[in-house]
């Protein structure tokens, strides 16, 4: 249901009528109001990023620290490329805004646990976030961004736990 609402919001913005949102979701407006209470709560639910997929972020057996850091950077980059279009809608709409619409805080916390380095996790996630934002808003080619991420990850001096 929320993915259908997101499609409408991407195409028409947050001013789309609830009737149109419900129609795309294949439900009545009453069902949307019953489930979410108000249009604002529906928009907040639709525009809040799903948590990033952090399964398996622990260092793989035999994986060197540089490869591990790069793999984490790729996970963060892919997450942000996927969620930033909706997060940008959330940031620019009126009303209550989600506290962490792109899931950045969740990613930092998960990576800090995986790396054993809070500051390093913040730097890595900021790098992935900024490159993903350039892809989403400035049209930077995704492959170019991923290559920049690879090069910058190699420069980071992070040592994940063995």
PEBEL-V657953 format. One record per residue. SS is DSSP state (H for helix, E for strand, C for the rest). PHI is phi as a letter, one per 30 degrees, with the letter a starting at -180 (999 if undefined). Layout:
# PEBEL-V657953
((SS/PHI) (SS/PHI))
This chain:
# PEBEL-V657953
((C/999) (H/d) (H/d) (H/d) (H/d) (H/e) (H/e) (H/d) (H/d) (H/d) (H/d) (H/b) (C/i) (C/d) (C/d) (C/e) (C/d) (H/e) (H/e) (H/d) (H/d) (H/d) (H/e) (H/d) (H/d) (C/i) (C/b) (C/d) (H/d) (H/e) (H/d) (H/d) (H/d) (H/d) (H/d) (H/c) (C/i) (C/a) (H/d) (H/d) (H/d) (H/d) (H/d) (H/d) (H/d) (H/d) (H/c) (C/c) (C/d) (C/d) (C/e) (C/d) (C/d) (C/c) (C/d) (C/i) (C/d) (C/d) (C/d) (C/d) (C/e) (C/i) (C/d) (C/d) (H/d) (H/d) (H/d) (H/d) (H/d) (H/d) (H/d) (H/d) (H/e) (H/d) (H/d) (H/d) (H/e) (H/d) (H/e) (H/d) (H/d) (H/d) (H/c) (H/d) (H/e) (H/d) (H/d) (H/d) (H/d) (H/d) (H/d) (H/c) (C/d) (C/d) (C/i) (C/d) (C/c) (C/e) (C/d) (C/b) (C/d) (C/c) (C/i) (H/e) (H/d) (H/d) (H/d) (H/d) (H/d) (H/d) (H/d) (H/d) (H/d) (H/d) (H/c) (C/i) (C/a) (H/d) (H/d) (H/d) (H/d) (H/d) (H/d) (H/d) (H/d) (H/d) (H/d) (H/d) (H/d) (H/d) (H/d) (H/d) (H/d) (H/d) (H/d) (H/d) (H/c) (H/c) (C/i) (C/d) (C/d) (H/d) (H/d) (H/d) (H/d) (H/d) (H/d) (H/d) (H/d) (H/e) (H/d) (H/d) (H/d) (H/d) (H/d) (C/d) (C/c) (C/c) (C/b) (C/d) (C/e) (C/d))
